[in-house]
Amino acid sequence: MSFAVTRRDGLFSAATLSLATTSAGATEADKDQKLDRVRLYQRARGAPNGQMAMHWYTGRYWGKRAMQAAIQFFRVDGFSFNKMVLNADGTLSQDMIEVGFWLDPGTGLVLDDWTNPYNGLSCRPQHYKSSQSLRFSTDGRAERSGGTPPGMKFAGKITEPVVQGDTVWIGEDLIVEAIRPPVEPDITKPVDPSTLLPPIMTATSLVTYTMRLADVQKSESTWLPATMNYQTMGNWYPWMRMGYETGQCMFQLTGKKLKSVDEIPASLRGLIDQRHPGFLKDPGI
């Protein structure tokens, strides 16, 4: 798969390379330089020369009922493809598709049945396959492809790069508030009130990529190694059977960019091949 990129290698040459930092230990040279956040984010999350970027991640998923301590519900393992295209006008297009699995925190085995520790109800976790398409302006503001639906509040941005010593960080913040789409009930079955959720849904998605400054300073045509940290705040999933109870759920993930699907851990690759046959060969973006 390929995409056209109208840019010159060497944007981060000595004349234009930048390092924005507010750290107390920053050098004077650090303070005098500035990174292009859009182009850096394309490199951090994407891949050069028209290649599709691949990301592996793992971590924990927490539930927190209001006025009670958080509980780790699951371990999460996942994998995503990311296509990051720098457009001729300086904007950035992002297409992402991912698959992920809810696992037992202790054994690491995939969970197709689960007992909610807050209410003791039996649940069937829905392993996910999800996608995201965004367009970033030249100053890093995010817009949804196709526009924002009525009733939705959407704010997103690429964060200002931060540099300390030989480490560079850059992130993406997405904040969403929306009216939950109505679900048509199955009139042949009784309604389970525990699966009915409040009409307003919210999502806070915060991802940070970490790189070495020495790697960032190389030509844009070179592959840029990066690790990832991801945190979220959101609502209960309907299948958790929490109903209108007030609370939040949180992803806490770490991961890295991969050069090949051969780097995917064997257990996760087996799950992907079993439950999403053909996905690793043709993700659909």
Backbone hydrogen bonds, N-H to C=O, Kabsch-Sander energy under -0.5 kcal/mol:
donor,donor_aa,acceptor,acceptor_aa,energy
6,T,86,L,-0.6
7,R,5,V,-1.1
11,L,8,R,-0.8
13,S,10,G,-2.0
16,T,13,S,-0.8
17,L,13,S,-3.0
21,T,19,L,-0.5
26,A,23,S,-1.6
31,K,27,T,-1.7
32,D,28,E,-1.1
33,Q,19,L,-0.5
33,Q,30,D,-1.4
37,R,35,L,-0.9
40,L,36,D,-2.4
41,Y,37,R,-2.4
42,Q,38,V,-2.0
43,R,39,R,-1.7
44,A,40,L,-2.7
45,R,41,Y,-2.5
46,G,42,Q,-1.9
51,Q,48,P,-1.8
53,A,82,N,-2.2
54,M,258,L,-0.8
55,H,80,S,-2.6
56,W,256,K,-2.3
57,Y,78,G,-2.3
58,T,254,T,-2.7
59,G,76,V,-1.6
60,R,252,Q,-2.5
61,Y,74,F,-2.4
62,W,250,M,-3.0
63,G,71,I,-2.9
64,K,248,Q,-2.8
66,A,246,T,-2.7
68,Q,65,R,-2.1
71,I,63,G,-2.9
73,F,61,Y,-2.3
73,F,71,I,-0.7
74,F,61,Y,-1.6
75,R,103,L,-2.3
76,V,59,G,-2.5
77,D,101,F,-1.5
78,G,57,Y,-2.4
79,F,99,V,-2.3
80,S,55,H,-2.5
81,F,97,I,-2.6
82,N,53,A,-2.6
83,K,95,D,-3.0
84,M,82,N,-0.6
85,V,83,K,-0.6
85,V,93,S,-2.8
86,L,84,M,-0.5
87,N,85,V,-0.6
87,N,91,T,-2.9
90,G,87,N,-2.0
92,L,136,F,-2.2
93,S,85,V,-2.9
94,Q,134,L,-3.0
95,D,83,K,-2.2
96,M,132,Q,-2.7
97,I,81,F,-2.0
98,E,130,S,-2.8
99,V,79,F,-2.4
100,G,128,Y,-2.3
101,F,77,D,-2.3
103,L,75,R,-3.2
103,L,101,F,-0.6
104,D,109,L,-2.9
108,G,104,D,-2.2
111,L,102,W,-2.6
112,D,110,V,-0.6
114,W,123,C,-2.6
116,N,114,W,-0.6
116,N,121,L,-2.6
120,G,116,N,-2.7
123,C,114,W,-3.4
127,H,125,P,-0.8
128,Y,100,G,-1.1
130,S,98,E,-1.7
132,Q,96,M,-2.5
134,L,94,Q,-2.2
135,R,143,E,-2.3
136,F,92,L,-3.4
137,S,141,R,-2.7
140,G,137,S,-2.1
142,A,156,G,-2.5
143,E,135,R,-2.0
145,S,133,S,-1.8
147,G,144,R,-2.1
152,M,149,P,-1.8
153,K,177,E,-3.6
154,F,152,M,-0.5
155,A,175,I,-2.3
157,K,173,D,-2.2
158,I,140,G,-2.0
159,T,171,G,-2.4
162,V,169,W,-2.4
163,V,20,A,-1.1
164,Q,167,T,-2.3
167,T,164,Q,-1.8
168,V,211,M,-2.8
169,W,162,V,-2.8
170,I,209,Y,-1.9
172,E,207,V,-2.2
173,D,157,K,-2.6
174,L,205,S,-2.5
175,I,155,A,-3.2
176,V,203,A,-2.8
177,E,153,K,-2.3
178,A,201,M,-2.8
180,R,199,P,-3.9
184,E,182,P,-0.5
187,I,185,P,-0.9
189,K,186,D,-2.1
195,T,192,D,-2.1
196,L,193,P,-1.2
197,L,195,T,-0.5
201,M,178,A,-3.0
203,A,176,V,-2.3
204,T,233,M,-2.6
205,S,174,L,-3.0
206,L,231,Q,-2.8
207,V,172,E,-2.3
208,T,229,N,-2.8
209,Y,170,I,-3.5
210,T,227,T,-2.4
211,M,168,V,-2.7
213,L,166,D,-2.2
215,D,212,R,-0.6
216,V,212,R,-2.1
217,Q,213,L,-2.0
218,K,215,D,-1.3
222,T,219,S,-1.9
227,T,210,T,-2.1
228,M,255,G,-2.9
229,N,208,T,-2.4
230,Y,253,L,-2.4
231,Q,206,L,-2.6
232,T,251,F,-1.4
233,M,204,T,-1.8
234,G,249,C,-2.0
235,N,202,T,-0.7
240,M,237,Y,-1.9
241,R,238,P,-1.9
243,G,194,S,-2.4
245,E,242,M,-2.0
248,Q,64,K,-2.2
249,C,234,G,-2.2
250,M,62,W,-2.4
252,Q,60,R,-2.3
253,L,230,Y,-2.9
254,T,58,T,-2.8
255,G,228,M,-2.2
256,K,56,W,-2.0
257,K,226,A,-2.3
258,L,54,M,-3.2
263,E,260,S,-1.8
264,I,261,V,-1.6
269,R,265,P,-2.6
270,G,266,A,-2.3
271,L,267,S,-1.7
272,I,268,L,-2.5
273,D,269,R,-2.7
274,Q,270,G,-2.0
275,R,271,L,-2.8
276,H,272,I,-2.6
279,F,276,H,-2.1
281,K,278,G,-0.7
282,D,278,G,-2.4
